[in-house]
Amino acid sequence: MTDSHRRHTIAIVGAGAAGLTVAAALKRARSELDVALIDPAPYHYYQPAWTLVGGGCYDIAATRREMRTLIPKGVHHIVERVEGFAPEQNRLRLHGGGSVEYRILIVAAGLQLDWHKIDGLVETLGKNGVSSNYAYEHAPYTWACVSQLRGGTALFTQPAMPIKCAGAPQKALYLAADHLRRRGADVACHFYTAGAAMFGVPFYSQALDKVVAHYGITAHFAHTLVAVDGANRTAHFEVVAGDEKRRVSQRFDFLHVVPPQSAPDFIKHSPLADASGWLAVDKHTLQSPKFDNVFALGDCTTTPNSKTAAAVRAQAPVVVANVLKALLGNGSVRKYDGYASCPLTTSRGKIMLAEFCYDGVVTPSFPLDPRIPRRSYWWLKKHYLPYLYWERMLRGDFGPDWHRERSFPAAVPRIAP
């Protein structure tokens, strides 16, 4: 076939954490496999560290590497953007007009950040005290703003789920609150969330209520940021109470925004998506319910787990095993249990390591009570997890997996963030 019309045994859409990991693991399992990885991005980012960047604890340059240096050996890298799917013909349509045919398709396209859905945000982001740790170019501005605050009001927002790394909005909040308290700055911190609680798993949410109380943070539930007036430093929220909706406004000296998020548009409008717009898969096997030769993992799917890098690390071996079974006809079907991990940075130096599976089942890797913030987990977050990501996971080596269901007392322990 010509360069514009290619054919590969396995086509992987997206070279983020999920795509690179699965590509590398497939080649480790079967070096002879014909695998193509499709992604036009020149760089790959270690996004879990951006909250540390925003807290003045990490170098932003260390979170970015050139994509070409991470493509697994023997994998064909197609530097183009996928524009559409034709799963009935086992074909992808590329932005440049070409196509890719496949026997097995793996979609790992991540999600998109819908900055434009908040009126005025795009025009003021990165200035007027408005920042976001969800962007490489803006995370350093978060620290620049927080480190200069002497007084006033700081707002931190969280949109409706699903979003990637649902704990990241709070990580920004707690790192800022900890820094401001250490400095003795008189800043009122407010957390505005579209949700009804601080965290989706009650076991951890009750502990986080104590962290909020420790810092004197004011939490506002059922509040969604809908507009930002950067010049006048005013944020506008939609508040839902039963069937009633109203708008409230709040002045700020600093505003940290987490944008609404959704599946990429080329997935939303494809035969692979369900009515929600996300790519439909069986939540255990990660296989499409409509097309037996299509699998997906990571942030773009309908799986009801927290969208984190830890979830990708748990999903990747499932996809690899099930793809090889579909392709070669041997082996057993593997199942994903919904595992995700959220290292909640409660201060500069301590982490609450929240780990859980489907239905909020608490599944820590260690026998210690995971609601207690620990200094050892700070080392894990800042040093070990980046190493695990860059040097093992992206090379197809998943590292140890010790998570399992464990029981702890119902009473929330004493919390010292």
N, C-alpha and C positions, 0 to 999 in steps of 0.2 A: 504494500500500500504506500501511497505518497506520504510525505511528512505532514500534510494537512489532514490526512485520513489514516489514523493509526489503529493498530489492533494489539491489545495486551491481554494476558490471562487475567490479571487482577488490576483494576483501576481504582485508585484511592483519591478521593476529592478532598483536598485540604491538607496542608502541611503544618498544621498546628501541633499541639501536644499529642492529640489522638492520632492524626495521620502519620506523623513521623514515627511514633512508637509502634504502631501496627506494621508499618512498612519494614522497620528494622527487625521486628520479631518474626515476621513471615520469612524474611531472608535468613534469619538465624535458624529457623525451623527447617526450611527447604531452600538451600542456596540457589537451586536451579530455577526457582519460580520467576516468571516474567511479571514483574510488578512495576506499574507506572504511578507516580505521585504527581498530582496536578495542582499547582498553586503558583500564582505570579509574584507573590510577595518577595522582596529582596532580603528581608530580615525576619528573624524569628525572635520572639520575646518571652522571657520568663516573667509572666504577669503576676504570679503570687507575691513577688517582692515589691511590687509598686506601692503597696500600703506602707511598707517599711521605708521606701523612698520618701513618701509623703510625710513620714514621721521623723525624717532626718536621720535614719538609721541604716541607709543602704545607698550605694552608688548606682545611679540610674544607668550608667554605661555598662555595668555588669549584667544588666538584664536583657541585653540585645546581642545577637550574633548573626553573622551573615548566613542566609539560608543555604547557600551552596556548600558551606562547610558541614552541614548537618544531614544532608541527603545520604541515606545509607548506601554503602558500596553495592553496586550492581542494580540499584533502583533507577529506572528511567525518570528523569525530572522534566515534566512538561511545564514550561514557564508560561502558562496561559490561564485565563479565567474561564471557569465553566459557566455557561449561560443557560443551559437547559438539559433536561433528561428525557430520553426516549426509552424507558425500560422495556417496552414490548419488543424493541429492536436491539436491546443490549447495547445502547449507544448513548454517548454524551455529546452535546453540542458545545463547541468552544466559542469564545467571544470573537476570535479572529476569523471565524468561518469554517474552521476544520471540525473534525469529529474524532472521537475515540470509541472503538468497539471493545467489548470486554466479555469475559465469561463470568467473572465475579465483580460486583461493584461494592466498594466500601465508601460510605459518605462520612466525612469527619470535618465538616465545613464550619463548625463553630456557630456563633450567633452574631447578630449585628447590633450595634449601639445606636439607638434612635434619638440622637441629640436633638434633632429637628422637631421632635414632638413636644418639647418644652419651649414655649414662645420666648424669644429673645435670648435663649441660652447660647446659641452658636455665636452670636455677635459679641457676647461679653465673656465667654469662657477664656480663661487665661489672663484676665485683667479685671479691674474693679473688685478685687477680692473674691472672685469666683473661680473655683478650681475643681478638678476631679482626678482621683487616683486611677480612674479607669482608662486613662490615656497616657502613653509614654511621654508625650510632649508636655503634659500638664502636671504629672505627679510631683516634679520638683517645685512647681509653683505653690502646691499645697503647703510644703514645708516653709517656703519663703514667706507665705502669708501667716501661718501659725507662729513661726518663730519671731515675727515682728509685732504680734498682738500684745497690747498692754492693757486693754480694757474693751468693753463693748459686748457685742453679741455674735456668737458663732453658731451657724446652722449646719446641720448634716442631714442629708435626705436619703431615702430609700424608696424606689418605685415598687409597683406591684410585681409579684413573682410571675414567671420565673426570671431570675437574673443569674449571671455567673458569679460564683463565690458570694453567696448570700450574706456571709459574715463580714465581707470587706467594708460595707458602709459603717459598721460598728467599729471595725479596727481603726479606721480613720478617726472616728469620734474619740475612742479611748486613748489613742496615742496623743491626740491633741489635748485632751483633758488632763492627762498625766503631765505633759510638758507645761501646760499653763499653771497647774497646781504647784509644780516644783519651782516655777518662777515667781509665784505669788501674784500672778496676773488676775485682775478682777474681770473675768470674761464669763458671761452666762452662756452655757452650751445647751443647745436644743437639738433633739433628734426627731425628725419628722418622717414617719414611715406609713406607707399605704397599708401595712399589715395591722393585725390586732394584738401582736405581742412582739417582744424583742427578738424571738427566734422561733422557728417553726416546730422545734422539738421541745415540748414542755420541760423535760428533764433539764435541759440547758437554759431554757428561757428563764426559769425561776432563779437560777444562779446569776444570770446576766442582769436581772432586776436588782440584785444586790450590788453589782458593779455600777449600774446607773445611779443608785442611791449613794454609793461611796463618793462619786464625783459631784453629786448635786446636779446631775443632768436632768433636764425636763424632757420627758418623752411625750410625743403627740402621735397617737395612733389614728388610723383611717385618714391620714393627710397625704395627699399626692401633690407634688410640685408640678404646676402647670405653666408657670411663666416666671421670668426673671427680668427685672428692670435693673440692669447693671449700673447705669449712670446714677440712679437714685438709691442703689443698694437696697432693693426691696424684692422679696420673694413672695409669690402668690401661690396659694395652695387651694385645692379642692378638697372639701371635707365631706365625708359620707357618714350619715347617721340614719340608719334604716333606709327609708325611701327618699330621704331628704338630702339634697346636695347644696352646699353653699361655698362661698369663697372667703378666705381670710388672707391677710397680708402680714408680713413680718419684715421689719428692717433688719439689716445685718451689717456687720463689719467684715465677716468672712462667711462664705457659703461653699460647702463641699457638696457637689451634685453627683448622684449616681443616676445615669440616664435610663429611660425605659429600654427594654431589650426584646428582641424577637428573632425568629428564624430568618436566615438570609432570604432575600426576595426571590432568588432563583429556586429556592426550595419551596417557599410558600405557594408558588404558582405552578408546582410540578405534580405529576401523578404520584409521587412518593409521599406527599404530605397528607395529613388528615385535616379535619375541619378547623383545627386549632392553628394550622400553618406550620407546625413542626413536623419533622420527618418521622413517620409512623414506624415503630418497631415493637416487637414483643419485648416487654420490659425485662425478661430473663435471658432470652437467647440473643437479643439485639438483631434479630432478623426481620425483614419486612414481612408484614402479613399478606401482602399482595404479590410480591415477587421473591421467589425462593432464593435467587442468586444475588439479592441485595441485602447488605448489612450496614449498620450505622452505629456510631458511638460518639461520645462527647456531648458538647453543648447543643447540637442541632436537633436532638431527638425528642420524642415524646416521653421518654423514661421519667417517672416522677421522683427522681433523686435530686440531690443538690448538685449543681453544675460546677464541679471543682476538678483540679488536676488529679487529686486522689481518686476521684470517681473514674477518670480516664485510665488510671493505672490499674484499677480493678476491672474495668470493662475490656481493656485491650486483650488480655489472655483469653477471655471468653470469645471475642470476635475471631482471634487467630485460630483457636481450636475449632470453632464452628465453620469458619471459612474452609479450613483444611478438610474437614469432614464433608462439606458440600462439594469440594473440588475433587477429593481423592476417594471419598466413600468409606474411609476408615476412621477409627476413633469414636469417642462418645460425645454427645451434646453437652456443652458446659453451660452453666447458668450464672447470671449476675444477680447478686443479692441486694443490690441497691446501695452498696457501701459508698460513703463519702466521708471526707474529713475536712474540718474547718478549724485551723489553728487560730483561735480568737485572741488577738493581741490586746490584752487588758491593760498593759502599761509597757513602758520601755524597759524590758527585762523579764516580763512574765507572759505566759501563754496559757489559755484555757483550751485544751485540745479536745474539741468536740468531734466524736466519731459516731456514726449511726448508719443504719440500713433502712430499707423500705419500712414504711409504717412507723418511723421514729424509733425503731428498736436500737437501744444503746449498745454499741459494739466496739469498745475501746481496744487498742492494741496492747495496753498495759493494765495490770490489775489495780492500779491506783485510781482513786476517785477522779474522774475526768473533769468534774466541775471546779476543782481547785486549781487556780493558776499557778504554774510552776516555772522556775528559772531554767530547769533542764529543757523544757519545751521551747524556750526562747532560743537556746543553742540549736535545737532541732530545726526550728523554723528558719533561722538566719544562716546556718552553716550546712547542716546535713541535707536538708531537703533540696536546696539548689544543686548540691553535688549529685544527689540521687536523680534529679531531673536531667541535668546536662550529661552526666557521665554514665548513667545506667539506663534510665527509662527511655530516653531518646535513642539509645543503642539497642533497644529491644530486650533489656534485662530489667525485670520488674522489681527486683529486690525482695526483701522479706515481707511477708504478710501475716501479721499476728492478730488481726482483728477477730473478735468473737463476742457473742452476747455474754454480758456479765451483769451481776446484780449489785446494787448499792442501796444504802438506806434512803428512804423516801425524803427524809428531812434534808434540806439544803445545808451543807456544811458552812463553817465560817469562811467568808471570802475576803482575801486580802489581795486586791488587784496589783 
